Amino acid sequence: MRRRVWRNFDFLLLITTISIMAIGIALIYSATISTEAHDPLLERSFFRQILSASSGLLLLLIAAALNYQFLGSIHWLIYIAALGILGIVLMIGQVGFGAQSWLTWRRAVQPSELVKVLLIVFLAKYLAEHEERIQEPQWLLFSALLMLPPIFLIYRQPDLGTAIVLVAIWIGMVFTAGVRFLYLGLLGLGTAAIAPVIWFSLKDYMKQRILVFLNPASDVSGISYNAQQALISIGSGGWLGKGFLHGTQSQLYFLRVRHTDYVFSVLCEEFGFIGALTLLALLVILLWRILRAASMAQDTFGRLIACGVATMIFFQSFVNIAVNVGLLPVTGLTLPLVSYGGSSLWATLLGIGLVESVAMRHKKLEFGD
């Protein structure tokens, strides 16, 4: 019976996922090989990413083997666990890269990455349970109120980028659930009305990033340095790039945080427009297979899980690439499956594993699963 379930495993989704990770590992190697001996933060990052990818694939298979419907029966426990994790981070979390977002146990992990997937599961079940009444505005408002505590706790770290990802996930999932566009528009107008309050609550460096993006001439402290170097990297790559390990901006350390936020710029410089197009094509295939699983899901819960994971990957990819090409201010969001970071990689692979679980159980089996 379990063997019959695994017959529906989406191998194309797995192969695409591995292909994107392989590109990321190669880019991380290129971005760190010339300076890791002089920078402790980059030490052994290539090997760590390989270990994270390997353990993450195991996590994907475990999530796929788990019947996702079981998670629906404990969705409130999942929500409480997500809030508990963020509460622990707020109390005893370690500061890294300017935010108290990390817990250290043998190695540093960023719990907010896991929380994104936990909240996708919780929100999917909540919306599925109220599917018939989701057109009533109070249910939309209540779902938004449920998302506010984790968003606030992540924002307090401060991690504005991840908080915005949670907002995007909520919008994508409630829209998929059938909420009227009018209600979302009214909620957007309400948010715009309190925009001044949000602005004054931002940290100074967040305001500076936005102001410099809107008016580059106002940058007197070099905040836009990385953004400028990223554009130089992308522009210098041309059609075919300078070749693997031959990107001058990355190899000579002009482009910083190149293995995380700006890994897409490394790709463009070394592999050119063709390399960037290849990665984008793989991301499109990845999203297609995830949305295919959503369309085949046997219930609303499974469909919303897949749509939530698709929203998470699409939004982070769009924002990261837009930052690299200068279309958005710096957010700190990494490129899923490509950028360096074990926590982000594990969370994305866990989400894809849940999508596989949905795809594998897209129709009821005669003798159960």
Secondary structure as the mmCIF struct_conf table of DSSP 4:
data_model
#
loop_
_struct_conf.conf_type_id
_struct_conf.id
_struct_conf.beg_label_comp_id
_struct_conf.beg_label_asym_id
_struct_conf.beg_label_seq_id
_struct_conf.end_label_comp_id
_struct_conf.end_label_asym_id
_struct_conf.end_label_seq_id
HELX_RH_AL_P HELX_RH_AL_P1 ARG A 2 TRP A 6
TURN_TY1_P TURN_TY1_P1 ARG A 7 ASN A 8
HELX_RH_AL_P HELX_RH_AL_P2 PHE A 11 THR A 32
TURN_TY1_P TURN_TY1_P2 ILE A 33 HIS A 38
HELX_RH_3T_P HELX_RH_3T_P1 PRO A 40 LEU A 42
TURN_TY1_P TURN_TY1_P3 GLU A 43 ARG A 44
HELX_RH_AL_P HELX_RH_AL_P3 SER A 45 ALA A 65
BEND BEND1 LEU A 66 LEU A 66
HELX_RH_AL_P HELX_RH_AL_P4 TYR A 68 GLY A 72
TURN_TY1_P TURN_TY1_P4 SER A 73 ILE A 74
HELX_RH_AL_P HELX_RH_AL_P5 HIS A 75 ILE A 92
HELX_LH_PP_P HELX_LH_PP_P1 GLY A 93 GLY A 93
STRN STRN1 GLN A 94 GLY A 96
TURN_TY1_P TURN_TY1_P5 PHE A 97 GLY A 98
STRN STRN2 ALA A 99 THR A 104
BEND BEND2 TRP A 105 ARG A 107
STRN STRN3 ALA A 108 VAL A 109
HELX_RH_AL_P HELX_RH_AL_P6 PRO A 111 GLU A 129
TURN_TY1_P TURN_TY1_P6 HIS A 130 HIS A 130
HELX_RH_3T_P HELX_RH_3T_P2 GLU A 131 ARG A 133
TURN_TY1_P TURN_TY1_P7 ILE A 134 GLN A 135
BEND BEND3 GLU A 136 GLU A 136
HELX_RH_AL_P HELX_RH_AL_P7 PRO A 137 TYR A 155
TURN_TY1_P TURN_TY1_P8 ARG A 156 PRO A 158
HELX_RH_AL_P HELX_RH_AL_P8 LEU A 160 THR A 176
TURN_TY1_P TURN_TY1_P9 ALA A 177 GLY A 178
HELX_RH_AL_P HELX_RH_AL_P9 PHE A 181 ALA A 193
TURN_TY1_P TURN_TY1_P10 ILE A 194 ILE A 194
HELX_RH_AL_P HELX_RH_AL_P10 ALA A 195 SER A 201
BEND BEND4 LEU A 202 LEU A 202
HELX_RH_AL_P HELX_RH_AL_P11 ASP A 204 LEU A 214
HELX_RH_3T_P HELX_RH_3T_P3 PRO A 216 SER A 218
BEND BEND5 SER A 221 SER A 221
TURN_TY1_P TURN_TY1_P11 ILE A 223 SER A 224
HELX_RH_AL_P HELX_RH_AL_P12 TYR A 225 GLY A 237
TURN_TY1_P TURN_TY1_P12 GLY A 238 LEU A 240
BEND BEND6 LYS A 242 LYS A 242
TURN_TY1_P TURN_TY1_P13 PHE A 244 LEU A 245
HELX_RH_AL_P HELX_RH_AL_P13 THR A 248 GLN A 251
TURN_TY1_P TURN_TY1_P14 LEU A 252 TYR A 253
BEND BEND7 LEU A 255 LEU A 255
BEND BEND8 VAL A 257 VAL A 257
TURN_TY1_P TURN_TY1_P15 ARG A 258 TYR A 262
HELX_RH_AL_P HELX_RH_AL_P14 VAL A 263 MET A 296
BEND BEND9 GLN A 298 ASP A 299
HELX_RH_AL_P HELX_RH_AL_P15 THR A 300 ASN A 324
TURN_TY1_P TURN_TY1_P16 VAL A 325 GLY A 326
BEND BEND10 LEU A 327 LEU A 328
TURN_TY1_P TURN_TY1_P17 PRO A 336 VAL A 338
BEND BEND11 SER A 339 TYR A 340
HELX_RH_AL_P HELX_RH_AL_P16 GLY A 342 MET A 360
TURN_TY1_P TURN_TY1_P18 ARG A 361 ARG A 361
BEND BEND12 HIS A 362 LYS A 363
TURN_TY1_P TURN_TY1_P19 GLU A 366 PHE A 367
#
